Amino acid sequence: MKQHVSLRDANQHLSRYVEAVEQQGEEIIITRRGKPVAKIVRIADSPRLTAAQKAVRERLLARMRKGYRLGGKVPARDQLHER
């Protein structure tokens, strides 16, 4: 259920509105001069990865740890810090 509250009221009773969202799943619309400006909603549980998605993620992380060769020569320390 949507509930419209003024910015001033939301400021004074924020914990009450957060509890309503948390406990009853309400949606709070905050208004300024009668116009909606913000919404307080419950955060949905994060989706779980499938086995295929986990495998792809592990392959990607392993490749990132290994790094990519760009084909260039690695300069010597003296070349980097010429005096």
C-alpha positions in Angstrom: 0.0 0.0 0.0 1.3 3.4 -0.9 1.3 6.2 1.6 2.1 9.8 0.8 3.9 11.9 3.6 5.3 15.4 3.6 9.1 15.9 3.8 8.7 17.5 7.2 6.6 14.6 8.5 9.1 12.1 7.1 12.0 14.0 8.7 10.3 13.9 12.1 9.1 10.3 12.0 11.5 8.6 9.7 12.0 5.5 12.0 8.2 5.0 12.1 8.1 5.0 8.2 11.1 2.7 7.9 9.5 0.3 10.3 6.2 0.3 8.3 8.2 -0.5 5.1 10.2 -3.2 6.9 7.4 -4.9 8.8 4.3 -4.4 6.5 6.0 -4.0 3.1 4.5 -0.5 2.6 5.7 2.0 0.1 6.2 5.5 1.4 6.2 8.4 -1.1 7.8 11.6 0.3 6.4 14.8 -1.1 7.6 18.4 -1.1 4.9 21.0 -1.6 2.5 18.2 -2.7 4.9 16.8 -5.4 6.5 13.4 -5.0 10.3 13.7 -4.6 11.4 10.4 -3.1 10.3 6.9 -2.3 11.1 4.5 0.6 10.7 0.9 -0.4 11.9 -2.4 1.0 15.1 -3.8 -0.5 14.4 -7.1 -2.2 16.7 -10.1 -1.4 19.6 -10.3 -3.7 19.2 -13.0 -6.4 21.2 -16.2 -6.1 23.6 -17.2 -8.8 23.0 -20.4 -10.7 25.7 -23.1 -11.0 26.5 -21.9 -14.6 26.7 -18.3 -13.5 29.0 -19.2 -10.6 31.3 -21.2 -13.0 31.5 -18.2 -15.4 32.2 -15.9 -12.5 35.1 -18.1 -11.3 36.6 -18.4 -14.8 36.4 -14.6 -15.2 38.0 -13.9 -11.8 40.8 -16.5 -12.6 41.5 -14.7 -15.9 41.6 -11.3 -14.3 44.0 -12.5 -11.7 46.3 -13.9 -14.4 46.2 -10.6 -16.3 46.5 -9.9 -20.0 49.7 -9.5 -21.9 49.7 -6.5 -24.2 52.7 -7.7 -26.3 55.0 -4.8 -25.3 58.5 -5.0 -23.9 58.9 -4.5 -20.2 61.3 -1.6 -19.6 64.2 -2.0 -17.3 64.2 -0.1 -14.0 67.0 2.2 -15.2 65.0 3.2 -18.3 62.0 4.1 -16.1 64.1 6.2 -13.8 66.5 8.0 -16.0 68.6 10.6 -14.3 
